[in-house]
Amino acid sequence: MTEASETPETPEPRKVPPLMTATWEAATTDPDPLAALGATRALGGLLSTWETQLVKEAVAAGETWESIGGSVGVSRQAAWERFHDEVHEFRRQVRSQARSIRDRQRQEWDEFKDNVRSQAKGHHRHPHHH
């Protein structure tokens, strides 16, 4: 197999929340300027949430605060101040989920070992006569 035939894994495209799509449609197509203005205001909040999600993805992929800040036109410190709480909460959730998985694995492993010991003792008590 040649290097050219190897295709890197492409990440799944991001799914745009339907609310964001509908709000964009209202902001750009509603004939009533006040309705479009209200939708535009709501879109700002939705885009802020979207931006935070992208920052979480960037941090999870190993990007630095400097590179994140550079992509949005602010300093490393400004990027950190704007996003670190959400990223910290995201990391806390990931660590909590990982701990939960690890604890379940330990419990299953302990149950497996106990089961093997129990079966081994059972076979030891009842030797097979040939």
Backbone atoms as SQL, in Angstrom:
CREATE TABLE atoms (id INTEGER PRIMARY KEY, chain TEXT, resi INTEGER, resn TEXT, atom TEXT, x REAL, y REAL, z REAL);
INSERT INTO atoms VALUES
  (1, 'A', 1, 'MET', 'N', 0.848, -1.170, 0.000),
  (2, 'A', 1, 'MET', 'CA', 0.000, 0.000, 0.000),
  (3, 'A', 1, 'MET', 'C', 0.890, 1.228, 0.000),
  (4, 'A', 2, 'THR', 'N', 0.617, 2.152, -0.890),
  (5, 'A', 2, 'THR', 'CA', 1.445, 3.352, -0.972),
  (6, 'A', 2, 'THR', 'C', 0.869, 4.435, -0.084),
  (7, 'A', 3, 'GLU', 'N', 1.736, 5.396, 0.233),
  (8, 'A', 3, 'GLU', 'CA', 1.272, 6.483, 1.092),
  (9, 'A', 3, 'GLU', 'C', 0.124, 7.250, 0.451),
  (10, 'A', 4, 'ALA', 'N', 0.170, 7.391, -0.862),
  (11, 'A', 4, 'ALA', 'CA', -0.859, 8.159, -1.562),
  (12, 'A', 4, 'ALA', 'C', -2.237, 7.528, -1.414),
  (13, 'A', 5, 'SER', 'N', -2.292, 6.204, -1.286),
  (14, 'A', 5, 'SER', 'CA', -3.592, 5.550, -1.193),
  (15, 'A', 5, 'SER', 'C', -4.157, 5.590, 0.225),
  (16, 'A', 6, 'GLU', 'N', -3.324, 5.946, 1.182),
  (17, 'A', 6, 'GLU', 'CA', -3.816, 6.041, 2.561),
  (18, 'A', 6, 'GLU', 'C', -4.517, 7.379, 2.736),
  (19, 'A', 7, 'THR', 'N', -5.759, 7.305, 3.161),
  (20, 'A', 7, 'THR', 'CA', -6.487, 8.558, 3.373),
  (21, 'A', 7, 'THR', 'C', -6.608, 8.792, 4.866),
  (22, 'A', 8, 'PRO', 'N', -6.269, 9.995, 5.302),
  (23, 'A', 8, 'PRO', 'CA', -6.407, 10.271, 6.723),
  (24, 'A', 8, 'PRO', 'C', -7.888, 10.283, 7.104),
  (25, 'A', 9, 'GLU', 'N', -8.135, 9.943, 8.348),
  (26, 'A', 9, 'GLU', 'CA', -9.521, 9.956, 8.805),
  (27, 'A', 9, 'GLU', 'C', -10.037, 11.380, 8.771),
  (28, 'A', 10, 'THR', 'N', -11.196, 11.562, 8.143),
  (29, 'A', 10, 'THR', 'CA', -11.776, 12.891, 8.121),
  (30, 'A', 10, 'THR', 'C', -12.824, 12.963, 9.222),
  (31, 'A', 11, 'PRO', 'N', -12.769, 14.036, 10.002),
  (32, 'A', 11, 'PRO', 'CA', -13.754, 14.148, 11.069),
  (33, 'A', 11, 'PRO', 'C', -15.154, 14.344, 10.481),
  (34, 'A', 12, 'GLU', 'N', -16.141, 13.921, 11.240),
  (35, 'A', 12, 'GLU', 'CA', -17.511, 14.114, 10.783),
  (36, 'A', 12, 'GLU', 'C', -17.802, 15.605, 10.740),
  (37, 'A', 13, 'PRO', 'N', -18.578, 16.026, 9.727),
  (38, 'A', 13, 'PRO', 'CA', -18.910, 17.456, 9.678),
  (39, 'A', 13, 'PRO', 'C', -19.734, 17.854, 10.900),
  (40, 'A', 14, 'ARG', 'N', -19.544, 19.082, 11.332),
  (41, 'A', 14, 'ARG', 'CA', -20.312, 19.562, 12.488),
  (42, 'A', 14, 'ARG', 'C', -21.776, 19.680, 12.102),
  (43, 'A', 15, 'LYS', 'N', -22.619, 19.350, 13.029),
  (44, 'A', 15, 'LYS', 'CA', -24.056, 19.486, 12.817),
  (45, 'A', 15, 'LYS', 'C', -24.484, 20.859, 13.344),
  (46, 'A', 16, 'VAL', 'N', -25.044, 21.657, 12.454),
  (47, 'A', 16, 'VAL', 'CA', -25.531, 22.978, 12.858),
  (48, 'A', 16, 'VAL', 'C', -26.884, 22.777, 13.539),
  (49, 'A', 17, 'PRO', 'N', -27.026, 23.297, 14.760),
  (50, 'A', 17, 'PRO', 'CA', -28.310, 23.136, 15.455),
  (51, 'A', 17, 'PRO', 'C', -29.448, 23.746, 14.635),
  (52, 'A', 18, 'PRO', 'N', -30.574, 23.064, 14.540),
  (53, 'A', 18, 'PRO', 'CA', -31.714, 23.581, 13.763),
  (54, 'A', 18, 'PRO', 'C', -32.147, 24.985, 14.203),
  (55, 'A', 19, 'LEU', 'N', -32.062, 25.262, 15.500),
  (56, 'A', 19, 'LEU', 'CA', -32.446, 26.586, 15.989),
  (57, 'A', 19, 'LEU', 'C', -31.555, 27.663, 15.372),
  (58, 'A', 20, 'MET', 'N', -30.251, 27.359, 15.227),
  (59, 'A', 20, 'MET', 'CA', -29.341, 28.339, 14.642),
  (60, 'A', 20, 'MET', 'C', -29.700, 28.560, 13.173),
  (61, 'A', 21, 'THR', 'N', -30.001, 27.486, 12.457),
  (62, 'A', 21, 'THR', 'CA', -30.368, 27.605, 11.047),
  (63, 'A', 21, 'THR', 'C', -31.650, 28.414, 10.891),
  (64, 'A', 22, 'ALA', 'N', -32.653, 28.110, 11.710),
  (65, 'A', 22, 'ALA', 'CA', -33.934, 28.818, 11.633),
  (66, 'A', 22, 'ALA', 'C', -33.755, 30.294, 11.987),
  (67, 'A', 23, 'THR', 'N', -32.925, 30.569, 12.981),
  (68, 'A', 23, 'THR', 'CA', -32.699, 31.956, 13.400),
  (69, 'A', 23, 'THR', 'C', -31.969, 32.721, 12.302),
  (70, 'A', 24, 'TRP', 'N', -30.993, 32.073, 11.658),
  (71, 'A', 24, 'TRP', 'CA', -30.288, 32.691, 10.534),
  (72, 'A', 24, 'TRP', 'C', -31.285, 33.018, 9.410),
  (73, 'A', 25, 'GLU', 'N', -32.149, 32.060, 9.099),
  (74, 'A', 25, 'GLU', 'CA', -33.147, 32.283, 8.045),
  (75, 'A', 25, 'GLU', 'C', -34.019, 33.491, 8.371),
  (76, 'A', 26, 'ALA', 'N', -34.485, 33.576, 9.622),
  (77, 'A', 26, 'ALA', 'CA', -35.337, 34.704, 10.015),
  (78, 'A', 26, 'ALA', 'C', -34.566, 36.021, 9.949),
  (79, 'A', 27, 'ALA', 'N', -33.320, 35.998, 10.392),
  (80, 'A', 27, 'ALA', 'CA', -32.518, 37.226, 10.408),
  (81, 'A', 27, 'ALA', 'C', -32.228, 37.725, 9.000),
  (82, 'A', 28, 'THR', 'N', -32.138, 36.820, 8.039),
  (83, 'A', 28, 'THR', 'CA', -31.732, 37.222, 6.692),
  (84, 'A', 28, 'THR', 'C', -32.888, 37.306, 5.704),
  (85, 'A', 29, 'THR', 'N', -34.056, 36.744, 6.033),
  (86, 'A', 29, 'THR', 'CA', -35.138, 36.723, 5.037),
  (87, 'A', 29, 'THR', 'C', -36.455, 37.313, 5.518),
  (88, 'A', 30, 'ASP', 'N', -36.627, 37.535, 6.824),
  (89, 'A', 30, 'ASP', 'CA', -37.914, 38.062, 7.295),
  (90, 'A', 30, 'ASP', 'C', -38.130, 39.464, 6.733),
  (91, 'A', 31, 'PRO', 'N', -39.278, 39.712, 6.071),
  (92, 'A', 31, 'PRO', 'CA', -39.517, 41.030, 5.487),
  (93, 'A', 31, 'PRO', 'C', -39.707, 42.133, 6.545),
  (94, 'A', 32, 'ASP', 'N', -40.108, 41.749, 7.751),
  (95, 'A', 32, 'ASP', 'CA', -40.291, 42.725, 8.831),
  (96, 'A', 32, 'ASP', 'C', -38.928, 43.035, 9.442),
  (97, 'A', 33, 'PRO', 'N', -38.442, 44.286, 9.315),
  (98, 'A', 33, 'PRO', 'CA', -37.105, 44.599, 9.827),
  (99, 'A', 33, 'PRO', 'C', -36.980, 44.406, 11.336),
  (100, 'A', 34, 'LEU', 'N', -38.061, 44.606, 12.096),
  (101, 'A', 34, 'LEU', 'CA', -37.974, 44.403, 13.544),
  (102, 'A', 34, 'LEU', 'C', -37.863, 42.916, 13.887),
  (103, 'A', 35, 'ALA', 'N', -38.562, 42.058, 13.157),
  (104, 'A', 35, 'ALA', 'CA', -38.450, 40.614, 13.375),
  (105, 'A', 35, 'ALA', 'C', -37.052, 40.147, 12.995),
  (106, 'A', 36, 'ALA', 'N', -36.543, 40.659, 11.881),
  (107, 'A', 36, 'ALA', 'CA', -35.191, 40.291, 11.455),
  (108, 'A', 36, 'ALA', 'C', -34.165, 40.785, 12.468),
  (109, 'A', 37, 'LEU', 'N', -34.390, 41.969, 13.020),
  (110, 'A', 37, 'LEU', 'CA', -33.477, 42.512, 14.023),
  (111, 'A', 37, 'LEU', 'C', -33.481, 41.654, 15.286),
  (112, 'A', 38, 'GLY', 'N', -34.662, 41.241, 15.741),
  (113, 'A', 38, 'GLY', 'CA', -34.756, 40.365, 16.912),
  (114, 'A', 38, 'GLY', 'C', -34.057, 39.030, 16.669),
  (115, 'A', 39, 'ALA', 'N', -34.249, 38.491, 15.457),
  (116, 'A', 39, 'ALA', 'CA', -33.595, 37.225, 15.117),
  (117, 'A', 39, 'ALA', 'C', -32.080, 37.411, 15.066),
  (118, 'A', 40, 'THR', 'N', -31.629, 38.564, 14.561),
  (119, 'A', 40, 'THR', 'CA', -30.196, 38.841, 14.492),
  (120, 'A', 40, 'THR', 'C', -29.607, 38.898, 15.894),
  (121, 'A', 41, 'ARG', 'N', -30.328, 39.521, 16.802),
  (122, 'A', 41, 'ARG', 'CA', -29.874, 39.596, 18.200),
  (123, 'A', 41, 'ARG', 'C', -29.763, 38.186, 18.798),
  (124, 'A', 42, 'ALA', 'N', -30.777, 37.366, 18.570),
  (125, 'A', 42, 'ALA', 'CA', -30.766, 35.987, 19.084),
  (126, 'A', 42, 'ALA', 'C', -29.623, 35.189, 18.447),
  (127, 'A', 43, 'LEU', 'N', -29.368, 35.447, 17.166),
  (128, 'A', 43, 'LEU', 'CA', -28.302, 34.749, 16.464),
  (129, 'A', 43, 'LEU', 'C', -26.946, 35.031, 17.112),
  (130, 'A', 44, 'GLY', 'N', -26.762, 36.252, 17.609),
  (131, 'A', 44, 'GLY', 'CA', -25.516, 36.596, 18.303),
  (132, 'A', 44, 'GLY', 'C', -25.251, 35.678, 19.489),
  (133, 'A', 45, 'GLY', 'N', -26.281, 35.419, 20.279),
  (134, 'A', 45, 'GLY', 'CA', -26.137, 34.512, 21.421),
  (135, 'A', 45, 'GLY', 'C', -25.842, 33.095, 20.981),
  (136, 'A', 46, 'LEU', 'N', -26.521, 32.646, 19.927),
  (137, 'A', 46, 'LEU', 'CA', -26.294, 31.291, 19.421),
  (138, 'A', 46, 'LEU', 'C', -24.881, 31.144, 18.869),
  (139, 'A', 47, 'LEU', 'N', -24.398, 32.178, 18.189),
  (140, 'A', 47, 'LEU', 'CA', -23.042, 32.119, 17.640),
  (141, 'A', 47, 'LEU', 'C', -21.994, 32.122, 18.752),
  (142, 'A', 48, 'SER', 'N', -22.276, 32.798, 19.841),
  (143, 'A', 48, 'SER', 'CA', -21.357, 32.789, 20.973),
  (144, 'A', 48, 'SER', 'C', -21.224, 31.372, 21.537),
  (145, 'A', 49, 'THR', 'N', -22.346, 30.679, 21.645),
  (146, 'A', 49, 'THR', 'CA', -22.334, 29.289, 22.109),
  (147, 'A', 49, 'THR', 'C', -21.574, 28.408, 21.118),
  (148, 'A', 50, 'TRP', 'N', -21.786, 28.637, 19.827),
  (149, 'A', 50, 'TRP', 'CA', -21.092, 27.889, 18.775),
  (150, 'A', 50, 'TRP', 'C', -19.587, 28.130, 18.866),
  (151, 'A', 51, 'GLU', 'N', -19.208, 29.410, 19.060),
  (152, 'A', 51, 'GLU', 'CA', -17.795, 29.761, 19.176),
  (153, 'A', 51, 'GLU', 'C', -17.154, 29.039, 20.362),
  (154, 'A', 52, 'THR', 'N', -17.853, 29.009, 21.481),
  (155, 'A', 52, 'THR', 'CA', -17.338, 28.318, 22.661),
  (156, 'A', 52, 'THR', 'C', -17.141, 26.834, 22.379),
  (157, 'A', 53, 'GLN', 'N', -18.076, 26.224, 21.653),
  (158, 'A', 53, 'GLN', 'CA', -17.945, 24.803, 21.304),
  (159, 'A', 53, 'GLN', 'C', -16.704, 24.579, 20.446),
  (160, 'A', 54, 'LEU', 'N', -16.452, 25.474, 19.507),
  (161, 'A', 54, 'LEU', 'CA', -15.276, 25.347, 18.648),
  (162, 'A', 54, 'LEU', 'C', -13.989, 25.510, 19.453),
  (163, 'A', 55, 'VAL', 'N', -14.005, 26.401, 20.434),
  (164, 'A', 55, 'VAL', 'CA', -12.832, 26.569, 21.306),
  (165, 'A', 55, 'VAL', 'C', -12.591, 25.281, 22.088),
  (166, 'A', 56, 'LYS', 'N', -13.645, 24.680, 22.598),
  (167, 'A', 56, 'LYS', 'CA', -13.501, 23.406, 23.321),
  (168, 'A', 56, 'LYS', 'C', -12.868, 22.355, 22.408),
  (169, 'A', 57, 'GLU', 'N', -13.327, 22.284, 21.163),
  (170, 'A', 57, 'GLU', 'CA', -12.757, 21.331, 20.208),
  (171, 'A', 57, 'GLU', 'C', -11.281, 21.625, 19.977),
  (172, 'A', 58, 'ALA', 'N', -10.941, 22.918, 19.830),
  (173, 'A', 58, 'ALA', 'CA', -9.549, 23.303, 19.578),
  (174, 'A', 58, 'ALA', 'C', -8.657, 22.925, 20.756),
  (175, 'A', 59, 'VAL', 'N', -9.119, 23.206, 21.970),
  (176, 'A', 59, 'VAL', 'CA', -8.340, 22.859, 23.169),
  (177, 'A', 59, 'VAL', 'C', -8.181, 21.343, 23.264),
  (178, 'A', 60, 'ALA', 'N', -9.264, 20.610, 23.002),
  (179, 'A', 60, 'ALA', 'CA', -9.203, 19.145, 23.056),
  (180, 'A', 60, 'ALA', 'C', -8.230, 18.599, 22.013),
  (181, 'A', 61, 'ALA', 'N', -8.066, 19.337, 20.894),
  (182, 'A', 61, 'ALA', 'CA', -7.147, 18.909, 19.839),
  (183, 'A', 61, 'ALA', 'C', -5.717, 19.354, 20.111),
  (184, 'A', 62, 'GLY', 'N', -5.501, 20.046, 21.253),
  (185, 'A', 62, 'GLY', 'CA', -4.141, 20.426, 21.634),
  (186, 'A', 62, 'GLY', 'C', -3.722, 21.831, 21.237),
  (187, 'A', 63, 'GLU', 'N', -4.651, 22.642, 20.756),
  (188, 'A', 63, 'GLU', 'CA', -4.295, 24.014, 20.390),
  (189, 'A', 63, 'GLU', 'C', -3.983, 24.835, 21.641),
  (190, 'A', 64, 'THR', 'N', -3.150, 25.837, 21.464),
  (191, 'A', 64, 'THR', 'CA', -2.763, 26.712, 22.580),
  (192, 'A', 64, 'THR', 'C', -3.721, 27.902, 22.638),
  (193, 'A', 65, 'TRP', 'N', -3.720, 28.566, 23.792),
  (194, 'A', 65, 'TRP', 'CA', -4.525, 29.785, 23.923),
  (195, 'A', 65, 'TRP', 'C', -4.016, 30.850, 22.962),
  (196, 'A', 66, 'GLU', 'N', -2.724, 30.846, 22.674),
  (197, 'A', 66, 'GLU', 'CA', -2.166, 31.807, 21.724),
  (198, 'A', 66, 'GLU', 'C', -2.744, 31.587, 20.327),
  (199, 'A', 67, 'SER', 'N', -2.788, 30.320, 19.885),
  (200, 'A', 67, 'SER', 'CA', -3.323, 30.047, 18.549),
  (201, 'A', 67, 'SER', 'C', -4.832, 30.297, 18.500),
  (202, 'A', 68, 'ILE', 'N', -5.537, 29.992, 19.568),
  (203, 'A', 68, 'ILE', 'CA', -6.984, 30.251, 19.617),
  (204, 'A', 68, 'ILE', 'C', -7.233, 31.759, 19.568),
  (205, 'A', 69, 'GLY', 'N', -6.495, 32.506, 20.387),
  (206, 'A', 69, 'GLY', 'CA', -6.636, 33.960, 20.372),
  (207, 'A', 69, 'GLY', 'C', -6.330, 34.538, 19.001),
  (208, 'A', 70, 'GLY', 'N', -5.265, 34.021, 18.376),
  (209, 'A', 70, 'GLY', 'CA', -4.901, 34.508, 17.050),
  (210, 'A', 70, 'GLY', 'C', -5.991, 34.285, 16.026),
  (211, 'A', 71, 'SER', 'N', -6.718, 33.176, 16.139),
  (212, 'A', 71, 'SER', 'CA', -7.759, 32.872, 15.148),
  (213, 'A', 71, 'SER', 'C', -8.987, 33.766, 15.312),
  (214, 'A', 72, 'VAL', 'N', -9.157, 34.356, 16.505),
  (215, 'A', 72, 'VAL', 'CA', -10.303, 35.250, 16.715),
  (216, 'A', 72, 'VAL', 'C', -9.867, 36.710, 16.887),
  (217, 'A', 73, 'GLY', 'N', -8.564, 36.963, 16.669),
  (218, 'A', 73, 'GLY', 'CA', -8.082, 38.340, 16.666),
  (219, 'A', 73, 'GLY', 'C', -7.893, 38.974, 18.028),
  (220, 'A', 74, 'VAL', 'N', -7.624, 38.139, 19.036),
  (221, 'A', 74, 'VAL', 'CA', -7.361, 38.677, 20.373),
  (222, 'A', 74, 'VAL', 'C', -6.082, 38.042, 20.925),
  (223, 'A', 75, 'SER', 'N', -5.594, 38.597, 22.023),
  (224, 'A', 75, 'SER', 'CA', -4.387, 38.052, 22.644),
  (225, 'A', 75, 'SER', 'C', -4.678, 36.703, 23.295),
  (226, 'A', 76, 'ARG', 'N', -3.601, 36.002, 23.613),
  (227, 'A', 76, 'ARG', 'CA', -3.713, 34.735, 24.331),
  (228, 'A', 76, 'ARG', 'C', -4.484, 34.950, 25.629),
  (229, 'A', 77, 'GLN', 'N', -4.129, 36.019, 26.353),
  (230, 'A', 77, 'GLN', 'CA', -4.778, 36.291, 27.640),
  (231, 'A', 77, 'GLN', 'C', -6.268, 36.590, 27.458),
  (232, 'A', 78, 'ALA', 'N', -6.607, 37.374, 26.442),
  (233, 'A', 78, 'ALA', 'CA', -8.013, 37.696, 26.198),
  (234, 'A', 78, 'ALA', 'C', -8.804, 36.432, 25.840),
  (235, 'A', 79, 'ALA', 'N', -8.201, 35.556, 25.047),
  (236, 'A', 79, 'ALA', 'CA', -8.874, 34.300, 24.692),
  (237, 'A', 79, 'ALA', 'C', -9.090, 33.458, 25.943),
  (238, 'A', 80, 'TRP', 'N', -8.058, 33.362, 26.774),
  (239, 'A', 80, 'TRP', 'CA', -8.170, 32.581, 28.008),
  (240, 'A', 80, 'TRP', 'C', -9.260, 33.153, 28.896),
  (241, 'A', 81, 'GLU', 'N', -9.269, 34.487, 29.072),
  (242, 'A', 81, 'GLU', 'CA', -10.286, 35.113, 29.931),
  (243, 'A', 81, 'GLU', 'C', -11.691, 34.864, 29.406),
  (244, 'A', 82, 'ARG', 'N', -11.848, 34.880, 28.089),
  (245, 'A', 82, 'ARG', 'CA', -13.171, 34.722, 27.499),
  (246, 'A', 82, 'ARG', 'C', -13.674, 33.280, 27.594),
  (247, 'A', 83, 'PHE', 'N', -12.799, 32.294, 27.413),
  (248, 'A', 83, 'PHE', 'CA', -13.252, 30.914, 27.233),
  (249, 'A', 83, 'PHE', 'C', -12.851, 29.927, 28.311),
  (250, 'A', 84, 'HIS', 'N', -11.916, 30.268, 29.199),
  (251, 'A', 84, 'HIS', 'CA', -11.362, 29.225, 30.074),
  (252, 'A', 84, 'HIS', 'C', -12.385, 28.600, 31.006),
  (253, 'A', 85, 'ASP', 'N', -13.389, 29.366, 31.453),
  (254, 'A', 85, 'ASP', 'CA', -14.387, 28.775, 32.353),
  (255, 'A', 85, 'ASP', 'C', -15.137, 27.635, 31.678),
  (256, 'A', 86, 'GLU', 'N', -15.572, 27.877, 30.429),
  (257, 'A', 86, 'GLU', 'CA', -16.309, 26.841, 29.709),
  (258, 'A', 86, 'GLU', 'C', -15.420, 25.637, 29.418),
  (259, 'A', 87, 'VAL', 'N', -14.165, 25.916, 29.027),
  (260, 'A', 87, 'VAL', 'CA', -13.238, 24.825, 28.732),
  (261, 'A', 87, 'VAL', 'C', -12.926, 24.047, 30.004),
  (262, 'A', 88, 'HIS', 'N', -12.746, 24.768, 31.117),
  (263, 'A', 88, 'HIS', 'CA', -12.475, 24.099, 32.392),
  (264, 'A', 88, 'HIS', 'C', -13.657, 23.192, 32.757),
  (265, 'A', 89, 'GLU', 'N', -14.867, 23.690, 32.586),
  (266, 'A', 89, 'GLU', 'CA', -16.055, 22.880, 32.893),
  (267, 'A', 89, 'GLU', 'C', -16.117, 21.657, 31.980),
  (268, 'A', 90, 'PHE', 'N', -15.796, 21.844, 30.698),
  (269, 'A', 90, 'PHE', 'CA', -15.777, 20.732, 29.748),
  (270, 'A', 90, 'PHE', 'C', -14.757, 19.683, 30.197),
  (271, 'A', 91, 'ARG', 'N', -13.538, 20.141, 30.550),
  (272, 'A', 91, 'ARG', 'CA', -12.505, 19.203, 31.012),
  (273, 'A', 91, 'ARG', 'C', -12.944, 18.484, 32.283),
  (274, 'A', 92, 'ARG', 'N', -13.599, 19.213, 33.198),
  (275, 'A', 92, 'ARG', 'CA', -14.084, 18.610, 34.435),
  (276, 'A', 92, 'ARG', 'C', -15.089, 17.499, 34.117),
  (277, 'A', 93, 'GLN', 'N', -15.989, 17.755, 33.164),
  (278, 'A', 93, 'GLN', 'CA', -16.974, 16.740, 32.786),
  (279, 'A', 93, 'GLN', 'C', -16.292, 15.525, 32.169),
  (280, 'A', 94, 'VAL', 'N', -15.303, 15.771, 31.309),
  (281, 'A', 94, 'VAL', 'CA', -14.585, 14.659, 30.670),
  (282, 'A', 94, 'VAL', 'C', -13.859, 13.831, 31.730),
  (283, 'A', 95, 'ARG', 'N', -13.177, 14.516, 32.657),
  (284, 'A', 95, 'ARG', 'CA', -12.478, 13.779, 33.731),
  (285, 'A', 95, 'ARG', 'C', -13.452, 12.980, 34.573),
  (286, 'A', 96, 'SER', 'N', -14.598, 13.558, 34.875),
  (287, 'A', 96, 'SER', 'CA', -15.599, 12.858, 35.676),
  (288, 'A', 96, 'SER', 'C', -16.102, 11.614, 34.940),
  (289, 'A', 97, 'GLN', 'N', -16.357, 11.748, 33.644),
  (290, 'A', 97, 'GLN', 'CA', -16.813, 10.594, 32.869),
  (291, 'A', 97, 'GLN', 'C', -15.731, 9.531, 32.798),
  (292, 'A', 98, 'ALA', 'N', -14.480, 9.954, 32.633),
  (293, 'A', 98, 'ALA', 'CA', -13.369, 8.996, 32.576),
  (294, 'A', 98, 'ALA', 'C', -13.229, 8.268, 33.905),
  (295, 'A', 99, 'ARG', 'N', -13.365, 9.000, 35.019),
  (296, 'A', 99, 'ARG', 'CA', -13.306, 8.368, 36.346),
  (297, 'A', 99, 'ARG', 'C', -14.413, 7.344, 36.498),
  (298, 'A', 100, 'SER', 'N', -15.597, 7.693, 36.058),
  (299, 'A', 100, 'SER', 'CA', -16.732, 6.783, 36.159),
  (300, 'A', 100, 'SER', 'C', -16.484, 5.500, 35.359),
  (301, 'A', 101, 'ILE', 'N', -15.952, 5.655, 34.146),
  (302, 'A', 101, 'ILE', 'CA', -15.631, 4.485, 33.319),
  (303, 'A', 101, 'ILE', 'C', -14.564, 3.642, 34.002),
  (304, 'A', 102, 'ARG', 'N', -13.519, 4.305, 34.525),
  (305, 'A', 102, 'ARG', 'CA', -12.431, 3.580, 35.197),
  (306, 'A', 102, 'ARG', 'C', -12.973, 2.821, 36.410),
  (307, 'A', 103, 'ASP', 'N', -13.842, 3.467, 37.190),
  (308, 'A', 103, 'ASP', 'CA', -14.411, 2.807, 38.368),
  (309, 'A', 103, 'ASP', 'C', -15.246, 1.592, 37.971),
  (310, 'A', 104, 'ARG', 'N', -16.040, 1.732, 36.894),
  (311, 'A', 104, 'ARG', 'CA', -16.832, 0.587, 36.423),
  (312, 'A', 104, 'ARG', 'C', -15.918, -0.533, 35.947),
  (313, 'A', 105, 'GLN', 'N', -14.822, -0.178, 35.266),
  (314, 'A', 105, 'GLN', 'CA', -13.866, -1.194, 34.807),
  (315, 'A', 105, 'GLN', 'C', -13.272, -1.933, 35.993),
  (316, 'A', 106, 'ARG', 'N', -12.855, -1.180, 37.011),
  (317, 'A', 106, 'ARG', 'CA', -12.288, -1.819, 38.209),
  (318, 'A', 106, 'ARG', 'C', -13.288, -2.763, 38.838),
  (319, 'A', 107, 'GLN', 'N', -14.530, -2.310, 38.964),
  (320, 'A', 107, 'GLN', 'CA', -15.556, -3.145, 39.572),
  (321, 'A', 107, 'GLN', 'C', -15.766, -4.414, 38.743),
  (322, 'A', 108, 'GLU', 'N', -15.851, -4.269, 37.425),
  (323, 'A', 108, 'GLU', 'CA', -16.035, -5.445, 36.571),
  (324, 'A', 108, 'GLU', 'C', -14.831, -6.381, 36.670),
  (325, 'A', 109, 'TRP', 'N', -13.616, -5.814, 36.720),
  (326, 'A', 109, 'TRP', 'CA', -12.409, -6.628, 36.832),
  (327, 'A', 109, 'TRP', 'C', -12.408, -7.388, 38.150),
  (328, 'A', 110, 'ASP', 'N', -12.758, -6.684, 39.235),
  (329, 'A', 110, 'ASP', 'CA', -12.819, -7.346, 40.539),
  (330, 'A', 110, 'ASP', 'C', -13.850, -8.473, 40.532),
  (331, 'A', 111, 'GLU', 'N', -15.009, -8.226, 39.938),
  (332, 'A', 111, 'GLU', 'CA', -16.044, -9.263, 39.856),
  (333, 'A', 111, 'GLU', 'C', -15.551, -10.441, 39.023),
  (334, 'A', 112, 'PHE', 'N', -14.855, -10.151, 37.932),
  (335, 'A', 112, 'PHE', 'CA', -14.304, -11.210, 37.085),
  (336, 'A', 112, 'PHE', 'C', -13.304, -12.058, 37.870),
  (337, 'A', 113, 'LYS', 'N', -12.370, -11.395, 38.594),
  (338, 'A', 113, 'LYS', 'CA', -11.372, -12.139, 39.379),
  (339, 'A', 113, 'LYS', 'C', -12.050, -12.978, 40.453),
  (340, 'A', 114, 'ASP', 'N', -13.041, -12.417, 41.130),
  (341, 'A', 114, 'ASP', 'CA', -13.763, -13.175, 42.152),
  (342, 'A', 114, 'ASP', 'C', -14.445, -14.399, 41.545),
  (343, 'A', 115, 'ASN', 'N', -15.017, -14.212, 40.376),
  (344, 'A', 115, 'ASN', 'CA', -15.696, -15.300, 39.690),
  (345, 'A', 115, 'ASN', 'C', -14.699, -16.396, 39.311),
  (346, 'A', 116, 'VAL', 'N', -13.538, -15.997, 38.787),
  (347, 'A', 116, 'VAL', 'CA', -12.506, -16.976, 38.413),
  (348, 'A', 116, 'VAL', 'C', -12.032, -17.727, 39.657),
  (349, 'A', 117, 'ARG', 'N', -11.778, -17.002, 40.744),
  (350, 'A', 117, 'ARG', 'CA', -11.340, -17.650, 41.996),
  (351, 'A', 117, 'ARG', 'C', -12.390, -18.638, 42.482),
  (352, 'A', 118, 'SER', 'N', -13.643, -18.213, 42.432),
  (353, 'A', 118, 'SER', 'CA', -14.736, -19.066, 42.883),
  (354, 'A', 118, 'SER', 'C', -14.816, -20.335, 42.029),
  (355, 'A', 119, 'GLN', 'N', -14.686, -20.186, 40.733),
  (356, 'A', 119, 'GLN', 'CA', -14.727, -21.343, 39.837),
  (357, 'A', 119, 'GLN', 'C', -13.517, -22.245, 40.075),
  (358, 'A', 120, 'ALA', 'N', -12.349, -21.628, 40.287),
  (359, 'A', 120, 'ALA', 'CA', -11.137, -22.421, 40.518),
  (360, 'A', 120, 'ALA', 'C', -11.263, -23.218, 41.813),
  (361, 'A', 121, 'LYS', 'N', -11.803, -22.605, 42.857),
  (362, 'A', 121, 'LYS', 'CA', -11.987, -23.320, 44.128),
  (363, 'A', 121, 'LYS', 'C', -12.997, -24.431, 43.966),
  (364, 'A', 122, 'GLY', 'N', -14.034, -24.198, 43.191),
  (365, 'A', 122, 'GLY', 'CA', -15.052, -25.216, 42.949),
  (366, 'A', 122, 'GLY', 'C', -14.476, -26.420, 42.236),
  (367, 'A', 123, 'HIS', 'N', -13.617, -26.179, 41.258),
  (368, 'A', 123, 'HIS', 'CA', -12.981, -27.282, 40.541),
  (369, 'A', 123, 'HIS', 'C', -11.987, -28.015, 41.436),
  (370, 'A', 124, 'HIS', 'N', -11.347, -27.297, 42.336),
  (371, 'A', 124, 'HIS', 'CA', -10.365, -27.902, 43.231),
  (372, 'A', 124, 'HIS', 'C', -11.052, -28.853, 44.222),
  (373, 'A', 125, 'ARG', 'N', -12.241, -28.475, 44.666),
  (374, 'A', 125, 'ARG', 'CA', -12.969, -29.306, 45.621),
  (375, 'A', 125, 'ARG', 'C', -13.512, -30.573, 44.983),
  (376, 'A', 126, 'HIS', 'N', -13.790, -30.513, 43.733),
  (377, 'A', 126, 'HIS', 'CA', -14.383, -31.653, 43.033),
  (378, 'A', 126, 'HIS', 'C', -13.446, -32.120, 41.931),
  (379, 'A', 127, 'PRO', 'N', -12.362, -32.802, 42.313),
  (380, 'A', 127, 'PRO', 'CA', -11.415, -33.250, 41.286),
  (381, 'A', 127, 'PRO', 'C', -12.085, -34.299, 40.376),
  (382, 'A', 128, 'HIS', 'N', -11.694, -34.249, 39.144),
  (383, 'A', 128, 'HIS', 'CA', -12.226, -35.216, 38.170),
  (384, 'A', 128, 'HIS', 'C', -11.396, -36.498, 38.278),
  (385, 'A', 129, 'HIS', 'N', -12.097, -37.647, 38.357),
  (386, 'A', 129, 'HIS', 'CA', -11.397, -38.935, 38.395),
  (387, 'A', 129, 'HIS', 'C', -11.415, -39.516, 36.979),
  (388, 'A', 130, 'HIS', 'N', -10.257, -39.932, 36.522),
  (389, 'A', 130, 'HIS', 'CA', -10.159, -40.480, 35.170),
  (390, 'A', 130, 'HIS', 'C', -9.932, -41.959, 35.251);
